[in-house]
Amino acid sequence: MKKQSTIQREFSLRKYFSFFRLRFNMGIQYRTAAAAGMVTQFVWGFMECFVYKAFYDSNPAAFPMEFSSMMAYIWLQQAFLMFFATWMMDNEIFDLIINGNIAYELCRPVSIYNMWFAKNAANRLSKAVLRCFPILITALLLPEPFRMPLPKDIGTAILFVGTMALGLGVTVAFCILVYILSFFMVSSQGIRILLTSLVDFFCGSIVPIPFLPEPLRTVVELLPFAGMQNVPLRIYSSDLAGTEMTRAVGLQLFWFVLMVGLGKWLCRIAERRVVVQGG
């Protein structure tokens, strides 16, 4: 019985890995789109660098992050934009829910939540892989003061990779919650625009969280959105360390587990209540 259970788990994992692999292979085919995106990200990254340089030159003591840390934050944000861009959702899933073709997904002998999670993670990873290396290499070769510094030690680099994976998980879990909420609405457009706009601000995408006023920053750091890009990018630049870093990583893990659990619970409710008309 134990052996049979192990075989079933392995078979189940293999199914979701197949979804992941197929979506990843499909995503890396769009090289021209990735090249165009890289040009945009380089332009945006340089623009941010020059803007922050002007601000730092006016009063360096007024900013909570060192300028080198700010450069690392900007270039990592551009390199891994597709990891954490909550506005980049799978329109195919929304279409399935709205037009009723979700019925075909419900007939599959798989967990819809796990399938969507695998597909979304693969889609983001494939787009990031195509773009990140040219941006990172260029950022490491730039002249001072715009050069992206290397992590201070191997431990920081390993922790950065681990928190990047967790940040990707939190982002995907959030996006799947938006998909599931679409089951309960006539149109998902309104909730989608509202939530992604709020998340862009609260995750540090527009302004790094350390730049927010202290009362607001304290609240924002407790929210799940701070566990997306804020934690790994600040760990890399050594802006987040010690007890504060341990607390941030713990919150990141907590929100990942909670959001996945909430998503699976809501998904089961949606599957029981879904009504598909036509035939």
C-alpha positions as CSV (number, residue, x, y, z in Angstrom):
1,M,0.0,0.0,0.0
2,K,2.8,2.4,0.9
3,K,4.6,1.6,-2.4
4,Q,1.4,2.2,-4.3
5,S,0.9,5.6,-2.6
6,T,4.5,6.6,-3.5
7,I,4.0,5.6,-7.2
8,Q,0.7,7.7,-7.3
9,R,2.5,10.7,-5.8
10,E,5.3,10.4,-8.3
11,F,2.9,10.1,-11.2
12,S,1.0,13.1,-10.0
13,L,4.1,15.2,-9.8
14,R,5.1,14.0,-13.2
15,K,1.8,15.3,-14.6
16,Y,2.4,18.8,-13.3
17,F,6.1,18.8,-14.4
18,S,4.8,18.0,-17.9
19,F,2.5,21.1,-17.8
20,F,5.5,23.1,-16.5
21,R,7.9,21.8,-19.2
22,L,5.4,22.4,-22.1
23,R,4.6,25.9,-21.0
24,F,8.3,26.7,-20.5
25,N,9.3,25.4,-23.9
26,M,6.5,27.4,-25.5
27,G,7.5,30.6,-23.6
28,I,11.2,30.5,-24.8
29,Q,10.1,30.5,-28.4
30,Y,9.2,34.2,-28.3
31,R,12.8,35.5,-28.7
32,T,11.9,38.6,-30.8
33,A,9.4,39.7,-28.2
34,A,12.0,39.2,-25.5
35,A,14.6,41.2,-27.5
36,A,12.1,44.1,-27.8
37,G,11.3,43.8,-24.1
38,M,15.0,44.0,-23.2
39,V,15.4,47.3,-25.1
40,T,12.5,48.7,-23.2
41,Q,13.9,47.5,-19.9
42,F,17.4,48.9,-20.6
43,V,15.9,52.3,-21.5
44,W,13.7,52.3,-18.4
45,G,16.6,51.1,-16.2
46,F,18.9,53.9,-17.4
47,M,16.2,56.4,-16.9
48,E,15.7,55.3,-13.3
49,C,19.4,55.3,-12.7
50,F,19.8,58.9,-13.9
51,V,16.7,60.1,-11.9
52,Y,17.9,58.6,-8.7
53,K,21.5,59.9,-9.3
54,A,20.1,63.4,-9.5
55,F,18.2,62.9,-6.2
56,Y,21.1,61.4,-4.4
57,D,23.5,64.1,-5.5
58,S,21.1,66.7,-4.1
59,N,21.1,65.2,-0.6
60,P,22.6,61.7,-0.1
61,A,21.8,61.6,3.6
62,A,18.1,61.8,3.0
63,F,17.8,58.4,1.4
64,P,17.5,55.1,3.3
65,M,19.5,53.0,0.8
66,E,23.0,53.5,-0.4
67,F,23.3,54.4,-4.0
68,S,25.1,51.2,-4.9
69,S,22.2,49.2,-3.3
70,M,19.8,51.3,-5.3
71,M,21.6,50.4,-8.5
72,A,21.4,46.7,-7.7
73,Y,17.7,47.1,-6.9
74,I,17.0,48.8,-10.2
75,W,18.9,46.4,-12.5
76,L,17.7,43.3,-10.7
77,Q,14.1,44.7,-11.0
78,Q,14.6,45.1,-14.7
79,A,16.3,41.7,-15.2
80,F,13.6,39.8,-13.4
81,L,10.6,42.0,-14.3
82,M,8.7,39.0,-15.7
83,F,9.1,37.2,-12.3
84,F,7.1,39.7,-10.4
85,A,4.9,41.6,-12.9
86,T,1.4,40.9,-11.5
87,W,-0.1,42.6,-14.5
88,M,1.3,39.7,-16.7
89,M,-1.5,37.2,-16.3
90,D,-2.7,34.4,-18.5
91,N,-5.6,35.7,-20.5
92,E,-6.3,32.1,-21.7
93,I,-7.5,31.2,-18.1
94,F,-9.8,34.2,-18.0
95,D,-11.2,33.3,-21.4
96,L,-11.8,29.7,-20.2
97,I,-13.8,30.9,-17.2
98,I,-15.8,33.5,-19.1
99,N,-16.8,31.5,-22.1
100,G,-17.5,28.3,-20.2
101,N,-14.6,26.2,-21.7
102,I,-13.4,25.7,-18.1
103,A,-15.7,22.6,-18.2
104,Y,-13.0,20.9,-20.3
105,E,-10.4,21.7,-17.6
106,L,-12.7,20.3,-14.9
107,C,-12.8,17.0,-16.8
108,R,-9.1,16.5,-16.5
109,P,-7.9,14.1,-13.8
110,V,-5.7,16.8,-12.3
111,S,-5.9,19.6,-9.7
112,I,-6.8,22.8,-11.6
113,Y,-4.9,24.8,-9.0
114,N,-1.7,22.8,-9.3
115,M,-2.0,22.9,-13.1
116,W,-2.4,26.6,-13.2
117,F,0.4,27.1,-10.7
118,A,2.8,25.0,-12.8
119,K,1.8,26.8,-16.1
120,N,2.1,30.3,-14.6
121,A,5.4,29.6,-12.9
122,A,6.8,28.2,-16.2
123,N,5.5,31.1,-18.2
124,R,7.2,33.7,-15.9
125,L,10.4,31.7,-15.7
126,S,10.7,31.3,-19.5
127,K,10.3,35.0,-20.1
128,A,12.8,35.9,-17.3
129,V,15.4,33.4,-18.6
130,L,15.3,35.1,-22.1
131,R,15.8,38.6,-20.7
132,C,17.8,38.4,-17.5
133,F,21.3,37.4,-18.6
134,P,22.0,40.2,-21.1
135,I,20.6,42.8,-18.6
136,L,22.7,41.4,-15.7
137,I,25.9,41.1,-17.7
138,T,25.5,44.7,-19.0
139,A,24.7,46.0,-15.5
140,L,27.8,44.3,-14.1
141,L,30.0,45.9,-16.8
142,L,28.7,49.4,-16.5
143,P,31.0,52.2,-15.3
144,E,30.7,53.5,-11.8
145,P,28.4,54.7,-10.2
146,F,25.8,52.9,-12.3
147,R,27.4,49.4,-12.1
148,M,25.4,46.7,-10.3
149,P,27.6,45.4,-7.4
150,L,28.1,41.7,-6.8
151,P,26.6,40.1,-3.7
152,K,28.9,40.5,-0.7
153,D,29.4,36.7,-0.2
154,I,28.3,33.3,-1.3
155,G,25.8,33.0,1.5
156,T,24.0,36.2,0.4
157,A,23.9,34.9,-3.2
158,I,22.4,31.6,-2.1
159,L,19.8,33.3,0.1
160,F,19.0,35.6,-2.8
161,V,18.2,32.7,-5.1
162,G,16.1,31.0,-2.4
163,T,14.0,34.2,-1.7
164,M,13.7,34.8,-5.5
165,A,12.0,31.3,-5.8
166,L,9.8,32.2,-2.8
167,G,9.0,35.6,-4.3
168,L,8.0,33.9,-7.6
169,G,5.8,31.5,-5.6
170,V,4.0,34.4,-3.8
171,T,3.5,36.2,-7.1
172,V,2.0,33.2,-8.8
173,A,-0.2,32.3,-5.8
174,F,-1.6,35.9,-5.8
175,C,-2.3,35.7,-9.6
176,I,-4.1,32.4,-9.2
177,L,-6.3,34.0,-6.5
178,V,-7.3,36.6,-9.1
179,Y,-8.2,33.8,-11.5
180,I,-10.3,32.1,-9.0
181,L,-12.2,35.3,-8.0
182,S,-13.2,35.5,-11.7
183,F,-15.5,32.4,-11.1
184,F,-17.6,34.6,-8.8
185,M,-17.9,37.6,-11.1
186,V,-19.5,38.5,-14.4
187,S,-16.4,40.3,-15.5
188,S,-12.9,40.0,-14.1
189,Q,-11.6,43.2,-15.6
190,G,-12.4,45.6,-12.7
191,I,-10.9,43.4,-9.9
192,R,-7.9,42.6,-12.1
193,I,-7.0,46.3,-12.7
194,L,-7.7,47.3,-9.1
195,L,-5.6,44.6,-7.5
196,T,-2.6,44.8,-9.9
197,S,-2.5,48.5,-9.5
198,L,-2.4,48.2,-5.7
199,V,0.2,45.5,-5.8
200,D,2.5,47.4,-8.1
201,F,2.8,50.1,-5.3
202,F,2.9,47.8,-2.3
203,C,5.5,45.4,-3.6
204,G,8.1,48.1,-4.3
205,S,7.8,48.1,-8.0
206,I,7.1,51.9,-8.4
207,V,9.0,53.1,-5.3
208,P,11.2,50.8,-3.1
209,I,9.5,50.1,0.2
210,P,12.3,51.7,2.3
211,F,11.5,55.0,0.7
212,L,7.9,55.0,2.1
213,P,7.1,57.1,5.2
214,E,7.7,55.1,8.4
215,P,4.1,54.4,9.5
216,L,3.1,53.3,6.0
217,R,6.3,51.3,5.5
218,T,5.7,49.3,8.8
219,V,2.2,48.3,7.5
220,V,3.4,47.5,3.9
221,E,6.2,45.2,5.1
222,L,3.6,43.0,6.8
223,L,1.6,42.5,3.7
224,P,2.2,39.6,1.3
225,F,3.2,41.9,-1.5
226,A,6.4,42.9,0.3
227,G,7.4,39.2,-0.1
228,M,7.5,39.4,-3.9
229,Q,10.4,41.4,-5.2
230,N,11.2,43.6,-2.1
231,V,12.8,40.8,-0.1
232,P,15.2,39.1,-2.6
233,L,16.3,42.4,-4.2
234,R,17.2,44.0,-0.9
235,I,18.9,40.9,0.3
236,Y,21.2,40.9,-2.8
237,S,22.1,44.6,-2.2
238,S,22.7,44.0,1.5
239,D,20.1,46.5,2.4
240,L,18.2,43.8,4.3
241,A,20.2,41.9,6.9
242,G,20.2,40.5,10.4
243,T,17.0,40.3,12.4
244,E,15.1,42.4,9.9
245,M,16.0,40.0,7.1
246,T,15.0,36.9,9.1
247,R,11.7,38.5,9.8
248,A,11.1,39.4,6.2
249,V,12.0,35.9,4.9
250,G,9.7,34.3,7.6
251,L,6.8,36.6,6.5
252,Q,7.6,35.7,2.9
253,L,7.3,32.0,3.6
254,F,4.2,32.5,5.8
255,W,2.3,34.4,3.1
256,F,3.3,31.8,0.4
257,V,1.9,28.9,2.5
258,L,-1.2,30.9,3.4
259,M,-2.0,32.1,-0.1
260,V,-1.6,28.7,-1.6
261,G,-3.8,27.2,1.1
262,L,-6.4,29.9,0.6
263,G,-6.3,29.5,-3.2
264,K,-6.8,25.8,-3.0
265,W,-9.8,26.2,-0.7
266,L,-11.4,28.8,-2.9
267,C,-10.7,26.7,-5.9
268,R,-12.6,23.8,-4.4
269,I,-15.6,26.1,-3.7
270,A,-15.5,27.5,-7.2
271,E,-15.4,24.0,-8.8
272,R,-18.5,23.0,-6.8
273,R,-20.5,26.1,-7.6
274,V,-19.5,26.7,-11.2
275,V,-22.4,26.7,-13.7
276,V,-21.7,26.3,-17.5
277,Q,-24.6,27.1,-19.8
278,G,-24.9,25.8,-23.3
279,G,-24.3,22.5,-24.9
